[in-house]
Every structure is written in C-alpha cells, then in structure tokens.
Amino acid sequence: MSEAAKPQKKKRVNVRRPDVMTLVQAEVEKHYHSPIVDKLRDSGGSITIGKSTIRLAEQFGFCYGVERAIDLAYAARRVFPEQRIFLIGEIIHNPEVNKQLAKMDIVSLPWKEITSDYDSLTEEDVVIVPAFGAPTSFTEKIEAQGCHIIDTTCGDVMKVWRRVRTYAKTGMTSLIHGKRGHEETQATASRAAGEDGKGHYLIVLTLEETDYVCDFIRNGGDTQEFLNKFDRALSDGFDPAIHLQRIGVANQTTMLKSETEEIQRRIRTAITERDGDAQNFQMFDTICGATQERQDALFDMLNEPMDLLLVVGGYNSSNTTHLVEIGQENLPTYFIRKASCLESLETVVHFDIEKSAEISAPNVLAGFDDSEVTIGITAGASCPANLIEETIVRALALRGISREMIENS
C-alpha cells in the first residue's frame, strides 16, 4: 500500500454529547439499577426480616471509572448505529456486563496478542479501548488502521502510566506490583519503556517474589536464574545487575493496598542497606481510590459480627479477589458471580481463589435452620447493582423470605 493510500490516523472520538448521554443513562439504569439496593442504602445498609439480616458494605459495586467506561460503550453504539464496533478484550471484568455489550453487537477482539483480526479493521470501524487501557502496540495498531477510537481508560490507570513514564525518563526501573497476565499491568508495562523505548520494568506479585528481588539487590545472584523466575514479567534486555540499581515502585491500581505498601517498604529497605540511603528509590501511592474505599468499607463491616460473607463479581476481577482474601481471613466467605450460584440451602457454587477454580461447596446457611443469621454482602468495582439485588433476594429466599416481603419491609 502506498503512503497516499494508507488510512489516516483518527483522533479519539468524544461520544459524550448531551443528547446521546440522556438516552444512554436511561438505558444503563434500566439494565443495571436496583431499587432494593437503593432501599438498603437508605436504611443504613442493612435490613432485618424475621431472624434474617442482610448487611451491605458502605462502599461496593460500580465505581466512577467503570460507570464511565460502560456509558461510553453504550454511547458508541448510539453515535455509530450502523458501523462495526469492536472492543479490545473486555470492557470490565464482569461477564454479565460484557454479555450485554455483545447483545449490542460490540465484538470482542483478542487482547493478549495482535492477531489477523486487527489487520481486517477499516477506517469505518469503531474500536473501544477498555477501562484497563491497552498496551501501546495495540493502540498504535488501531490508529494505523485508521479506526474511530473510543478510549474508556480509567483516569487512575493513566496516573500510573504517567508515573512509570517519569521513571523511564529519569533512568529508573519500574517495579510494578501486579499480575503479569492482567490487562492493566500489561498496558502499564508497555508505558514503562518510555518514549524512547529504553526504559525497563519488572513485575512482582507476591511478597516471596519481592524478597527474592531484595536479596538480589543486597547480594547479587545468578542472573539467568533471576530471568527464568520472572519470565514474561520483565522488559526486553533486562539485566538485574544493572536495572535493579535505581527503582521506582508502581502498581496495578486494584491490588491490596497493604501488600503494595509492604512491597515498597521491603524494596526501600534493601536499597538503603545496599547504598546507605534511599536516593535510588521512589514510590507514589497509585492505588485506585475506589478500590481502597471498598477494601476499607469491608474492614469496617468486619468489625460487626456476621455469620457469612458473599462477595459478588467476576472471577477474573482483581479488586474483587482482594475483597475475598480479606473476608476469608475472618469468616466463611463465598466468591460468587451471580445469585444462581446460591444453588440451595445445602450447596453453593463459588470460586476458590486458592485452586483458581469454581467449586461446589456446602452452604453454611444450612447450619442455622430457624436461628438468627447475619449475611454480609459486598461487591467489586465492576459489579452492577442488579446482580447485588439478585443476590440479596436469593439469599433471603433460601431463608423463606420473598421479594415482596423485602420490598414491603
């Protein structure tokens, strides 16, 4: 294709027109709103009917960034009613929401690698960048194809990108606390290379991995062993003997804040012990505010006695998984993606985060029979209110309480 024939790069499209958004907000509310959740919020976050109490965390469910991403996806279909619309991966980590977009003929593209699907994109096509963002190679590809681009990347994610770009400019390696296979972490890592592509990054997930890095910082070690341990979690050309000299910590925005802070502390300590000071270390708080609010709200709720905790959300949702981790340290906790996972008073289908699998387990509610029980419910930032409502209704139905009784209580 000649230079003249190549498609022209299109600027990001702003679909947030007042006339469009009025229609979008009505449509989104129809799909995801919950009067029962509103009722519980208005009553202080709890409801008691007979011997059954439902308690909601003070903060749960959709955050602003998720609401914005969904609004923009819905708006894209209204602004471009006849055109093909594609989405890089998933808009958020919630299967019900992504299923709804598929019903609107918004087609999901692969996000782990640029496949031939991207070569077939045209200037008439619309491509949505999800709330997690996308690696620079993907955004460059859709720009080169000349597509209309709707960018729903969360502002908190972009703050992290600015931070790792700064690290790259100043010659610091970005140590990213995150899941190496997560969309957001991959997008952040691509920015850590900097504008000249010479920046470096290392992704760590656990404190065990952090301690391994700290030992190398203090004492050096086997370079090939290091590279093998962090396979697919390193920038090209990474040399631990060189690129662990100056470190700036960043994170996937949905990680557990206390764990990120501990990683920061351990890396800082290791550098200080090696160098005598912390001049070669930087960190900034880049945990998403909504993630932290939901974690804090769950900690607060755990101060009150409960018999069971239900955490509702997509199984691949990082921020939801951390709520499960917090809960199961304190009481029986089930990670469910929708109300039907509460199969019966005897059985629950839930996601076991240790086994990384959905399993069937005994329902602890069966042990309460006709005695008093308090059920706590929270949800990750990507879970819509209608799924939380369905969970409330189903949990109480197992205790013989109807939707009508809830609505009239």
Buried (B, 14 or more C-beta within 10 A) or exposed (E): EEEEEEBEBBEEBEBEEEEBBEEBBEBBEEBBEBEBBEBBBEEEBBBEBEBBBBBBBBBBBBBEBBBBBBBBBBBBBBBBEEBBBBBBBBBBBBBBBBEBBEEBEBBBBEBEEBEEEBEEBEEEBBBBBBBBBBBBEBBBBBBEBBBBBBBBBBEBBBBBBEBBBBBBEEBBBBBBBBBBEBBBBBBBBBBBBBEEEEBBBBBBBEEEBBBBBBEBBEEEBEBEEBBEBBEEBBBEEBEBEEBBBBBBBBBBBBBBBEBBBBBBEBBBBBBBEBBEEEEBBBBBEBBBBBBBBBBBBBEEBBEEEBBBBBBBBBBBBBBBBBBBBBBBEBBBBBBBBBBEBBEEBEEBBBBBBEEEEBEEEEBBBEEBEEEEBBBBBBBBBBBBBBBBBBBBBBBBBBBEBEBEEBEEE
